[in-house]
Amino acid sequence: MGTVPTIERAEEIVRTYNKEPFHITHAQTVGAVMGWFAAQHDPERVDYWRVVGMLHDVDFEMYPDQHCVKGEELLRSEGVDESVIRSAMSHGYGVTDTPHTPDLLMEKILFAVDELTGLIGAVAIMRPSRSVSDLELPSVKKKFKDKRFAAGCSREIIEQGAQQLDMSLDDLITETILAMRAVEADTTD
């Protein structure tokens, strides 16, 4: 039986298997966004949600063809608790070979926001401010419809995530923008 790593330890694990700044930043962003959502839905376990978000793509840089499968192996070798592994790897259900379905609210949110944070981040850096602080829903929706823009961000997964959460796409995007604003404000203070 493993342990639930601290946020700092989770970042160390991510950095062990990821060297590209993009992948590290993505892990930090998704972890922080998950923390924001936890504060709304599960305030007793904010750090737990953050750790799950931080570790979700631990294997992607080194093992993209074994994503969410190799991640289980890597996280077990790092002594990570099975509940964290299961939740982190569930975000790849239906897209990778992971058998873990996103059943818990936390897992459904991770499934939905993983791709969405990438899309919102791509929209933000195209703006003069290069920030989510002044980003609004219509700008994201416009780019969402353009399949060539941030083509690696699956619109189908984002839509499926909204459905799993029983949220409208607009509400999911708006909530994720708010989460990313809070994250950005915390890192610039």
Backbone as a ProteinNet text record, in pm:
[ID]
protein_1_A
[PRIMARY]
MGTVPTIERAEEIVRTYNKEPFHITHAQTVGAVMGWFAAQHDPERVDYWRVVGMLHDVDFEMYPDQHCVKGEELLRSEGVDESVIRSAMSHGYGVTDTPHTPDLLMEKILFAVDELTGLIGAVAIMRPSRSVSDLELPSVKKKFKDKRFAAGCSREIIEQGAQQLDMSLDDLITETILAMRAVEADTTD
[TERTIARY]
85.1	0	89.1	61.5	142.2	91	145.7	106.1	54.9	-20.1	-63.4	48.7	113.3	225.7	178.4	268.1	241	241.9	196.4	200.3	345.1	433.6	575.7	633.1	599.5	648.8	588	460.5	396.8	470.2	508.7	583	720.9	785.1	914.2	896.4	789.5	762.3	740.8	661.7	638.1	770.1	855.4	983.3	1080.9	1061.9	1145.4	1122.5	999.1	962.9	930.9	939.6	908.6	1014.8	1069.7	1171.8	1123.9	1028.1	976.1	898.5	929.7	856.5	704.9	661.8	517.7	450.4	509	446.7	445.9	550.4	556.9	454	446.3	348.1	206.4	182	48.9	13.6	107.2	82.5	50.3	126.2	102.4	-33.8	-66.9	-195.5	-311.9	-307.8	-419.1	-429.3	-316.5	-319.6	-384.9	-347	-403.8	-552.5	-589.9	-731.2	-812.7	-757.9	-827.1	-843	-742.8	-754.2	-865.3	-878.9	-985.6	-1122	-1138.2	-1265.2	-1288.9	-1183.8	-1198.4	-1249.4	-1199.9	-1246.1	-1396.5	-1451.3	-1595.5	-1674.1	-1615.5	-1691.6	-1645.2	-1522.4	-1465.8	-1356.9	-1394.6	-1294.1	-1202.2	-1239.4	-1154.1	-1036.6	-1045	-942.7	-880	-860.4	-803.7	-666.8	-580.3	-446	-451.2	-540.8	-555.7	-592.8	-691.9	-733	-616.7	-541.5	-427.9	-323.7	-296	-197.9	-244.7	-370.7	-424.8	-408.1	-443.1	-427.6	-282.9	-195.4	-52.7	3.4	-39	20.4	-47	-153.6	-234.9	-159.3	-65.1	9.1	154.5	182.4	320.4	396.7	327.1	392.4	387.9	318.1	288.6	412.1	505.7	624	709.9	734.8	823.9	753.6	624.5	552.6	416.3	412.7	282.4	196.3	258.7	181.3	129.3	178.4	133.8	73	24.5	-28.4	-139.5	-134.9	-229.5	-214.2	-132.1	-98.5	39.6	135.3	269.4	266.4	174.6	160.8	135.5	53	27.1	157.4	235.8	363.2	458.9	471.5	562.1	520.4	391.5	343.8	355.5	331.9	352.5	499.3	589.9	732.7	774.4	696.2	723	650.3	579.7	511.8	382.7	318.1	194.4	75.2	-13.4	-134	-220	-278.4	-360.4	-479.4	-537.6	-652.6	-610.9	-492.6	-440.6	-412.8	-350.4	-317.2	-443.9	-543.1	-667.8	-734.3	-744.7	-810.2	-732.4	-600.2	-518.5	-526.3	-524.6	-523.7	-662.9	-767.4	-903.4	-931.6	-852.2	-877.5	-855.6	-787	-761.5	-862.7	-966.9	-1064.3	-1127.8	-1129.6	-1189.7	-1094.1	-980.8	-882.8	-752.5	-722.4	-603.3	-649	-555.5	-589.6	-616.1	-631.6	-660.7	-798.3	-809.8	-940.1	-1023.3	-965.5	-1030.2	-1128.6	-1252.7	-1354.5	-1359.3	-1384.8	-1399.3	-1536.7	-1540.7	-1666.6	-1689.1	-1585.3	-1596.7	-1607.5	-1668.8	-1679	-1541	-1442.9	-1306.3	-1254	-1277.3	-1229.5	-1299.7	-1428	-1502.7	-1453.1	-1423.4	-1370	-1233.1	-1148.1	-1015.9	-1030.9	-1117.9	-1142.9	-1181.5	-1268.4	-1319.3	-1217.5	-1142.6	-1057	-917.7	-875.5	-742.4	-726.9	-812.1	-805.5	-845.2	-943.9	-996.6	-894	-813.9	-711.7	-611.5	-582.9	-492.8	-551.7	-679.6	-746.9	-754.6	-795.9	-806.5	-669.2	-568.2	-432.4	-386	-420	-381.9	-453.8	-580.9	-655.1	-592	-559.5	-505.2	-374.4	-284.8	-155.1	-165.2	-278.9	-300.4	-350.8	-386.9	-441.8	-327.9	-352.7	-248.7	-198.9	-288.2	-249.9	-175.9	-188.9	-131.7	-175.6	-301.1	-351	-496.4	-537.5	-678.9	-755	-683.6	-747.9	-856.8	-842.1	-942.4	-1009.2	-993.7	-1050.3	-1195.5	-1280.7	-1423.1	-1469.6	-1583.3	-1641.2	-1649	-1699.4	-1711.9	-1580.2	-1470.4	-1340.3	-1303.2	-1328.5	-1297.1	-1391.1	-1518.6	-1615.8	-1581.8	-1536.1	-1498.4	-1383.8	-1283.1	-1168.8	-1205.3	-1299.9	-1347	-1402.4	-1472	-1534.5	-1432.4	-1316	-1210.9	-1124	-1151.4	-1084	-933.1	-888.7	-745	-671	-741.1	-678.4	-658.5	-537.4	-505.8	-563.9	-528.1	-585.5	-563	-461.3	-435.3	-530.7	-612	-709.9	-842.8	-877.9	-996.6	-1126.2	-1197.1	-1327.8	-1426.5	-1413.3	-1505.2	-1489.5	-1366.3	-1343.9	-1398.3	-1376.2	-1428.4	-1580.7	-1644.8	-1791.3	-1838.1	-1768.1	-1802.1	-1785.9	-1680.5	-1658.8	-1771.6	-1817.3	-1930.2	-2054.4	-2078.6	-2194.2	-2182.7	-2064.3	-2045.4	-2072.1	-2041.4	-2063.5	-2204	-2282.5	-2417.8	-2413.6	-2314.4	-2297.9	-2309.4	-2352.2	-2346.4	-2200.5	-2168	-2032.5	-1995.4	-2087.8	-2061.7	-2026.9	-2102	-2074.2	-1938.5	-1906	-1776.6	-1662.5	-1674	-1569.5	-1557.4	-1670.9	-1670.2	-1606.1	-1644.3	-1586.9	-1436.2	-1394	-1252.2	-1173.6	-1231.5	-1166.9	-1150	-1255	-1246.4	-1137.8	-1129.9	-1026.4	-887.7	-871.6	-741.1	-706.1	-805.9	-780.1	-726.6	-790	-746.8	-604.5	-574.3	-439	-339.7	-374.2	-285.5	-264	-369.9	-358	-267.4	-277.3	-192.6	-45.8	-17.9	122.4	184.1	101.4	155.6	159.3	98	99.7	233.4
-118.7	0	124.4	214	334.4	446.8	562.3	681.6	786.5	880.1	995.4	1098.1	1129.1	1223.4	1364.5	1442.4	1584.9	1647.5	1770.2	1841.9	1855.6	1884.5	1900	1767.9	1659	1527.8	1491.2	1522.5	1495.1	1568.9	1693.8	1768.5	1706.5	1657.7	1588.9	1466.5	1391.3	1273	1314.3	1417.8	1466.6	1504.1	1575.5	1620	1504.3	1393.9	1276.5	1221.1	1226.2	1164.7	1265.5	1393.5	1498.1	1606.2	1642.1	1746.1	1867.9	1848.1	1958.4	2056.5	2185	2283.1	2277.1	2249.5	2243.6	2138.9	2019.8	1912	1942.1	2005.2	2041.3	2149.3	2249.4	2356	2300.5	2209.6	2148.8	2075.3	1999.4	1927.2	2025.3	2133.2	2233.5	2299.3	2332.1	2397.4	2306.7	2183.3	2091.4	2063.9	2048.5	2028.9	2145.4	2265.6	2384.6	2401.1	2374.9	2383.8	2279.5	2160.3	2057.8	2103.8	2171.2	2226.3	2328.4	2411.6	2511.8	2442.9	2341.3	2268.6	2195.6	2142.1	2074.5	2171.2	2294.1	2393.4	2415.9	2396.5	2412.3	2287.6	2169.9	2045.1	1949.6	1961	1866.2	1936.9	2043.9	2130.4	2062.3	1946.8	1874.7	1806.2	1795.4	1718.3	1795.6	1923	2006.9	1954.9	1925.7	1879	1745.3	1657.1	1528	1548.7	1632.6	1661.3	1721.3	1811.2	1873.5	1769.3	1675.7	1571.1	1485.2	1446.7	1367.2	1443.8	1571.7	1653	1666.9	1685.1	1700.3	1574.9	1457.3	1331.5	1271.8	1330.5	1264.6	1229.8	1311.1	1285.9	1246.4	1187.2	1157.3	1081	998.2	912.2	966.5	1075.5	1117.3	1155.1	1224.4	1268.3	1149.9	1057.3	944.6	827.6	811	692.5	730.7	817.2	861.9	748	643.1	531.4	437.8	455.4	372.3	459	577.3	675.3	614.7	642.1	596.9	449.1	378.4	240	240.2	299.5	311.9	399.4	494.9	581.4	503.2	399.7	314.9	255.3	201.4	138.4	239.8	356.1	458.6	503.4	528.4	577.6	470.4	345.2	237.2	230.5	245.8	240	355.8	462.8	579.3	568.5	456.8	435.2	511.5	547.5	625.5	533.8	582.1	509.4	473.4	355	305.1	395.5	459.4	546.9	666.7	719.3	831.6	783.5	667.2	612.6	593	528.1	499.9	629.1	725.1	851.4	927	932.8	1006	942.2	810.9	742.4	734	756.1	747	853.7	959.5	1064.8	1016.4	902.8	850.4	746.7	725.2	622	649.4	545.9	557.1	610.2	662.6	719.5	640.2	588.2	506.6	366.5	282.7	146.6	133.3	244	234.3	171.2	83	23.4	108.1	215.1	293.1	394.9	382.6	478.2	595.4	714.4	828.9	822.9	768.7	750.7	857.8	891.3	991.7	1130.8	1223.4	1361	1415.6	1391.8	1438.7	1384.5	1257.6	1194.8	1251.7	1278.9	1338.2	1479.4	1554.1	1689.5	1682.1	1592.4	1576.6	1541.2	1448	1407.9	1529.7	1614	1729.7	1842.3	1869.4	1989.1	1965.1	1840.5	1812.8	1876.8	1840.5	1896.8	2044.5	2078.2	2214.7	2316.6	2282.1	2377.4	2404.9	2304.2	2324.9	2420.1	2401.8	2490	2632.9	2648.2	2782.5	2848.4	2773.4	2827.7	2873.9	2796.7	2834.2	2961.7	2975.4	3097.8	3215.9	3196.5	3306.1	3359.6	3270.7	3321	3391.9	3379.3	3451.6	3594.3	3624.2	3755.2	3854.1	3982.2	4081.1	4069.8	4036.6	4025.6	3894.8	3795	3661.2	3602	3630.2	3597.8	3550.9	3474.9	3439.4	3546	3643	3743.2	3821.8	3839.9	3914.2	3826.6	3697.1	3602.6	3574.5	3574.8	3549.6	3431.5	3377.4	3260.7	3273.1	3384.2	3389.2	3366.9	3415.7	3396.4	3248.7	3178	3034.7	2958.2	2992.9	2923.2	2939.2	3057.8	3081.8	2989	2978.3	2891.8	2744	2713.7	2576.5	2523.7	2609.8	2570.2	2552.6	2616.2	2607.3	2485.2	2374.3	2247.1	2252.3	2347.6	2359.9	2427.9	2510	2580.8	2483.3	2476	2383	2246.1	2196.9	2072.5	1953.5	1957.6	1847.4	1841	1943.5	1947	1893.2	1774.9	1706.7	1773.4	1828.1	1888.6	1781.3	1660.8	1551.9	1512.8	1506.5	1472.1	1582.6	1707.7	1819.2	1810.8	1786.1	1774.9	1654.7	1542.3	1423.4	1451	1523	1559.9	1644.8	1741.8	1825.4	1739.1	1645.7	1555.8	1471.2	1415.5	1333.5	1413.6	1541.1	1627.8	1685.7	1655.6	1710.5	1863.7	1917.8	2062.9	2100.2	2221.5	2269.7	2297.5	2292.6	2323.6	2465.5	2559.6	2697.6	2707.5	2635.6	2639.9	2578.2	2466.9	2403.2	2495.9	2557.2	2649.2	2767.4	2824.7	2940.3	2904.4	2791.8	2749.5	2725.8	2668.3	2639.5	2768.8	2864.8	2996.7	3058.4	3053.4	3109	3039.4	2907.1	2831.7	2874.5	2888.1	2927.1	3070.4	3157.9	3294.3	3293.5	3212.7	3203.4	3150.3	3050.8	2993.8	3099.6	3170.8	3275	3385.1	3425.2	3529.9	3484.4	3356.4	3303.7	3302.1	3277.8	3268.1	3403.3	3506.4	3639.3	3728.1	3683.3	3763.2	3756.1
0	0	0	-90.4	-103.3	-15.9	-39.1	34.6	-62.5	-8.1	-86	-75.4	-187.1	-178.3	-146.7	-90.7	-75.3	-214.8	-223.6	-351.2	-398.7	-307	-341.8	-393.9	-327.5	-371.4	-506.3	-527.3	-656.6	-768.1	-742.7	-845	-869.3	-764.8	-782.4	-872.1	-849.9	-932.3	-1077.5	-1099	-1235.5	-1301.3	-1230.1	-1286	-1309.6	-1240.8	-1264.4	-1404.4	-1451.6	-1579.7	-1689.7	-1658.5	-1756.4	-1749.1	-1864.4	-1870.1	-1948.4	-2038.2	-2120	-2032.4	-2039.4	-1958	-1979.1	-2103	-2128.9	-2041.2	-2032.2	-1955.5	-1805.6	-1758.5	-1616.1	-1585.3	-1671.7	-1652	-1659.4	-1753.5	-1764.4	-1635.3	-1581	-1455.7	-1342.4	-1334	-1229.6	-1247.8	-1372.7	-1400.4	-1366.4	-1416.6	-1390.2	-1240.5	-1173.2	-1028.3	-956.3	-993	-928.8	-961.7	-1085.7	-1124.6	-1047.6	-1033.4	-954.3	-809.7	-756.5	-621.7	-610.8	-712.5	-713.6	-712.6	-798	-800.8	-668.4	-607.3	-478.2	-371.9	-375.2	-277.9	-289.1	-408.8	-429.5	-388.3	-413.5	-402.4	-292.2	-245.7	-149.6	-68.8	5.1	67	167.7	215.9	310.1	240.5	105.9	34.6	-82.2	-66	-172.4	-216	-121.6	-157.5	-231.1	-188.3	-255.4	-402.5	-428.5	-566.6	-645.3	-581.5	-649.5	-688.5	-597.8	-625.7	-742.7	-743.6	-855	-985.7	-985.6	-1106	-1148.5	-1052.2	-1082.4	-1148.3	-1102.6	-1148.7	-1271.9	-1320.6	-1423.3	-1551.4	-1593.4	-1718.2	-1692.8	-1578.9	-1540.2	-1648.1	-1723.9	-1823.7	-1966.5	-1988.5	-2126	-2206	-2144.7	-2219.9	-2263.3	-2174.3	-2204.3	-2274.3	-2246.2	-2295.9	-2355	-2455.1	-2507	-2560.9	-2613.6	-2667.7	-2559.2	-2436.5	-2323.4	-2213.5	-2253.9	-2159.4	-2073.8	-1947.2	-1843.9	-1809.6	-1882.3	-1847.1	-1782.4	-1851.3	-1795.1	-1669.4	-1667.3	-1550	-1422.8	-1432.6	-1315.5	-1263.7	-1354.9	-1318.9	-1255.3	-1317.4	-1266.3	-1127	-1109	-979.6	-870.9	-906.3	-808.2	-767.2	-865.2	-832.8	-742.7	-742.7	-657.1	-522.6	-501	-373	-356.4	-466.8	-461.5	-432.9	-349	-309.3	-431.1	-426.5	-538	-570.2	-469.7	-497.2	-582.1	-556.5	-636.4	-779.2	-791.1	-923.2	-1004.8	-944.9	-1014.9	-1062.8	-972.7	-1008.9	-1115.6	-1101.4	-1198.7	-1336.7	-1343.9	-1473	-1535.7	-1457.7	-1512.1	-1618.1	-1620.3	-1718.9	-1862.8	-1878.8	-2013.2	-2059.4	-1981.2	-2015.9	-2152.6	-2235	-2367.7	-2473.2	-2430.1	-2522.6	-2517	-2398.9	-2378.5	-2337.4	-2301.5	-2260	-2110.2	-2040.8	-1897.7	-1876.9	-1779.7	-1750	-1653.4	-1601.4	-1496.5	-1553.9	-1516.1	-1559.5	-1461.6	-1512.5	-1421.3	-1354	-1233.3	-1160.9	-1054.8	-980.7	-875.1	-936.6	-865.5	-914.7	-949.4	-862.3	-887.6	-1020.3	-1047.3	-1170.3	-1293.1	-1280.3	-1391.8	-1421.8	-1316.2	-1336.3	-1402.7	-1356.8	-1419.6	-1566.9	-1598.2	-1737.1	-1820.7	-1766.4	-1840.6	-1853.2	-1747.6	-1750.1	-1806.6	-1817.8	-1872.1	-2009.6	-2101	-2236.9	-2237.5	-2156.3	-2157.1	-2108.5	-2008.4	-1963.4	-2074.5	-2155	-2268.4	-2370.6	-2401.6	-2498	-2444.6	-2320.8	-2262	-2256.3	-2218.7	-2215.7	-2352.5	-2456	-2593	-2636.4	-2599.2	-2632.2	-2559.1	-2433.4	-2351.8	-2409.4	-2452.7	-2500.7	-2635.7	-2702.6	-2828.1	-2803.8	-2682.1	-2648.8	-2620	-2638.3	-2606	-2461.9	-2369	-2227.8	-2198.2	-2288.3	-2268.1	-2134.4	-2098.3	-1965.3	-1972.1	-1870.9	-1858.7	-1780.2	-1725.6	-1639.7	-1711.7	-1841.7	-1918.1	-2024.8	-2011.8	-2107.7	-2071.6	-2170.9	-2148.9	-2233.3	-2197.8	-2263.1	-2415.3	-2472.6	-2619.3	-2694.3	-2638.8	-2704.7	-2708.7	-2600	-2594.9	-2686.1	-2683.9	-2769.3	-2917.6	-2956.3	-3095.8	-3135.8	-3050.7	-3080.4	-3065.4	-2978.7	-2961.7	-3093.8	-3166	-3293.3	-3405.4	-3392.1	-3493.6	-3462.7	-3529.2	-3500.6	-3528.6	-3609	-3637.7	-3523.6	-3447.4	-3336.2	-3220.4	-3167.5	-3057.3	-3089.5	-3206.1	-3258.2	-3165.8	-3082.9	-2990.1	-2872.9	-2855.2	-2746.2	-2798.7	-2757.2	-2808.7	-2762.7	-2858.6	-2828.6	-2785.1	-2841.5	-2807.6	-2660.3	-2613.5	-2472.1	-2382.2	-2419.1	-2339.9	-2332.2	-2446.1	-2447.8	-2366.3	-2379.7	-2302.7	-2153.2	-2117.6	-1977.6	-1922.8	-2000.8	-1957.9	-1936.5	-2027.7	-2014	-1888.1	-1862.5	-1742.2	-1615.2	-1619.6	-1504.1	-1500.9	-1604.6	-1617.3	-1615	-1687.3	-1700.5	-1847.5	-1872.2	-2009.5	-2043.1	-2170.8	-2214.3	-2171.6	-2186	-2145.7	-1997.5	-1913.1	-1768.8	-1736.2	-1801	-1776.8	-1818	-1934.3	-1979.9	-1884.3	-1846.1	-1755.4	-1621.7	-1563.7	-1435.9	-1447.5	-1558.4	-1576.4	-1597.8	-1667.7	-1680	-1541.1	-1459.7	-1324	-1242.9	-1255.9	-1185.2	-1231.8	-1362.7	-1416.4	-1378.8	-1367.9	-1319.7	-1178	-1093.4	-953.5	-945.4	-1027.3	-1031.2	-1076.4	-1182.6	-1234.3	-1132.2	-1063.8	-961.9	-848.8	-810.2	-702.6	-741.8	-868	-911.3	-941.6	-957.5	-986.4	-863	-754.7	-630.5	-560.5
[MASK]
+++++++++++++++++++++++++++++++++++++++++++++++++++++++++++++++++++++++++++++++++++++++++++++++++++++++++++++++++++++++++++++++++++++++++++++++++++++++++++++++++++++++++++++++++++++++++++++

